[in-house]
Amino acid sequence: MTLFIDGAPATPEQLAHAALVNYGAYTSFRVEDGKVRGLDLHIARLQASAAELFGVAVEEDRLRGWMRQALGERTDAWLRVSLSSPHISARDPSWTGAPSVMIAVSDPPSSLADRPWRLQPQTHQHFRPHLKHAATMDLLLARRTARAAGFDDALFLTDAGLISEGTTWNIGFWCGDAVIWPEAPMLVGVTQALLGQAVPARTLPIRLADLPDIEGAFLCNSSTPAAPIVAIGDHVFAPRADLIDRLNIAWKATPGFAP
């Protein structure tokens, strides 16, 4: 992995501050053949997060330029683009301005579609769920808890019992010929948004009691357009490889754009 901050190799001092001050947001995505699916959505996420957390958005041209610089000659890679500021600390978090941009370049992670997923429902809501922020302890703890109980990961429910999202992914359901996205507070994923443009989709409130009326379920994030979910709690879904294939075909047909 290679790390850059504001276009230059990251220094130990900069990395120490980023490690000790857990304030910021990020987005991550795969670069394939020099292009990124949903690049405009990732940039819009970064700009909105910067404005909300730091008071000033990051210029798109600077983001794209730093991405290109970080990639160098690589045409296939994984980028994590993070926002933080050396001027913000626990003692004085009041600074306002354009945040620093850290870009981590690494090999793409393995896909989550290498196995079917069994999910443990957990009542939990991520802090400020609309932000992909740097605070991930609750997500990792939820996953650890689920795996200790014999599941693969956790599925979050609101206090009112509405299904929302997973730890680091979105969940979608098949009903008839359409994808149903849960209606609840969540981070709207870039892959979720792109699939929603490529196949018929709508948003509805979904509870565990509704699962018997649903044909299938899948999870998705930037590393995985669709992975099959075979069980949520005690409810088991019949295998529907045809639905996963349809989503993968729609994903592959989505154009990518160079930074």
Solvent accessible surface area in square Angstrom, and as a share of the most:
residue,aa,sasa,rsa
1,M,169,0.76
2,T,69,0.40
3,L,49,0.24
4,F,35,0.15
5,I,16,0.08
6,D,59,0.30
7,G,15,0.15
8,A,51,0.39
9,P,100,0.63
10,A,22,0.17
11,T,57,0.33
12,P,105,0.66
13,E,128,0.58
14,Q,70,0.31
15,L,60,0.30
16,A,50,0.39
17,H,48,0.21
18,A,34,0.26
19,A,85,0.66
20,L,150,0.75
21,V,33,0.19
22,N,100,0.51
23,Y,81,0.31
24,G,5,0.05
25,A,2,0.02
26,Y,27,0.10
27,T,0,0.00
28,S,15,0.10
29,F,3,0.01
30,R,92,0.34
31,V,0,0.00
32,E,64,0.29
33,D,125,0.65
34,G,21,0.20
35,K,106,0.45
36,V,1,0.00
37,R,51,0.19
38,G,4,0.04
39,L,0,0.00
40,D,89,0.46
41,L,54,0.27
42,H,2,0.01
43,I,4,0.02
44,A,53,0.41
45,R,36,0.13
46,L,1,0.00
47,Q,49,0.22
48,A,64,0.50
49,S,4,0.03
50,A,0,0.00
51,A,49,0.38
52,E,77,0.35
53,L,29,0.14
54,F,4,0.02
55,G,47,0.46
56,V,62,0.36
57,A,46,0.36
58,V,5,0.03
59,E,113,0.51
60,E,71,0.32
61,D,114,0.59
62,R,115,0.42
63,L,0,0.00
64,R,53,0.19
65,G,23,0.22
66,W,38,0.13
67,M,0,0.00
68,R,128,0.47
69,Q,101,0.45
70,A,10,0.08
71,L,14,0.07
72,G,54,0.52
73,E,170,0.76
74,R,98,0.36
75,T,80,0.46
76,D,61,0.32
77,A,0,0.00
78,W,36,0.13
79,L,0,0.00
80,R,92,0.34
81,V,0,0.00
82,S,14,0.09
83,L,2,0.01
84,S,27,0.18
85,S,4,0.03
86,P,81,0.51
87,H,109,0.49
88,I,5,0.02
89,S,41,0.27
90,A,102,0.79
91,R,238,0.87
92,D,78,0.40
93,P,86,0.54
94,S,87,0.56
95,W,79,0.28
96,T,91,0.53
97,G,11,0.11
98,A,48,0.37
99,P,9,0.06
100,S,20,0.13
101,V,1,0.01
102,M,38,0.17
103,I,2,0.01
104,A,10,0.08
105,V,3,0.02
106,S,23,0.15
107,D,106,0.55
108,P,36,0.23
109,P,62,0.39
110,S,94,0.60
111,S,47,0.31
112,L,40,0.20
113,A,44,0.34
114,D,109,0.56
115,R,91,0.33
116,P,72,0.45
117,W,4,0.01
118,R,97,0.36
119,L,0,0.00
120,Q,36,0.16
121,P,34,0.22
122,Q,34,0.15
123,T,89,0.52
124,H,58,0.26
125,Q,94,0.42
126,H,18,0.08
127,F,145,0.60
128,R,112,0.41
129,P,15,0.09
130,H,103,0.46
131,L,9,0.04
132,K,39,0.17
133,H,15,0.07
134,A,33,0.25
135,A,37,0.29
136,T,41,0.24
137,M,155,0.69
138,D,41,0.21
139,L,16,0.08
140,L,94,0.47
141,L,96,0.48
142,A,7,0.06
143,R,51,0.19
144,R,176,0.64
145,T,64,0.37
146,A,0,0.00
147,R,115,0.42
148,A,95,0.73
149,A,57,0.44
150,G,52,0.50
151,F,38,0.16
152,D,25,0.13
153,D,0,0.00
154,A,0,0.00
155,L,0,0.00
156,F,2,0.01
157,L,17,0.08
158,T,16,0.09
159,D,141,0.73
160,A,71,0.55
161,G,25,0.24
162,L,31,0.16
163,I,0,0.00
164,S,4,0.03
165,E,15,0.07
166,G,2,0.02
167,T,6,0.04
168,T,57,0.33
169,W,10,0.03
170,N,9,0.04
171,I,1,0.00
172,G,0,0.00
173,F,0,0.00
174,W,3,0.01
175,C,47,0.28
176,G,49,0.47
177,D,93,0.48
178,A,10,0.08
179,V,0,0.00
180,I,5,0.03
181,W,16,0.06
182,P,4,0.03
183,E,89,0.40
184,A,22,0.17
185,P,66,0.42
186,M,19,0.09
187,L,33,0.16
188,V,94,0.54
189,G,10,0.09
190,V,9,0.05
191,T,2,0.01
192,Q,13,0.06
193,A,30,0.23
194,L,14,0.07
195,L,1,0.00
196,G,28,0.27
197,Q,136,0.61
198,A,52,0.40
199,V,12,0.07
200,P,70,0.44
201,A,40,0.31
202,R,116,0.43
203,T,68,0.40
204,L,76,0.38
205,P,63,0.39
206,I,8,0.04
207,R,106,0.39
208,L,68,0.34
209,A,89,0.69
210,D,55,0.28
211,L,3,0.01
212,P,95,0.60
213,D,115,0.59
214,I,22,0.11
215,E,69,0.31
216,G,4,0.03
217,A,8,0.06
218,F,0,0.00
219,L,0,0.00
220,C,0,0.00
221,N,34,0.17
222,S,28,0.18
223,S,28,0.18
224,T,0,0.00
225,P,24,0.15
226,A,0,0.00
227,A,0,0.00
228,P,41,0.26
229,I,5,0.02
230,V,37,0.21
231,A,5,0.04
232,I,4,0.02
233,G,17,0.16
234,D,151,0.78
235,H,50,0.22
236,V,109,0.62
237,F,8,0.03
238,A,72,0.56
239,P,121,0.76
240,R,88,0.32
241,A,73,0.56
242,D,78,0.40
243,L,15,0.08
244,I,22,0.11
245,D,78,0.40
246,R,80,0.29
247,L,0,0.00
248,N,41,0.21
249,I,123,0.63
250,A,13,0.10
251,W,30,0.11
252,K,148,0.63
253,A,81,0.63
254,T,21,0.12
255,P,86,0.54
256,G,21,0.20
257,F,113,0.47
258,A,57,0.44
259,P,17,0.11
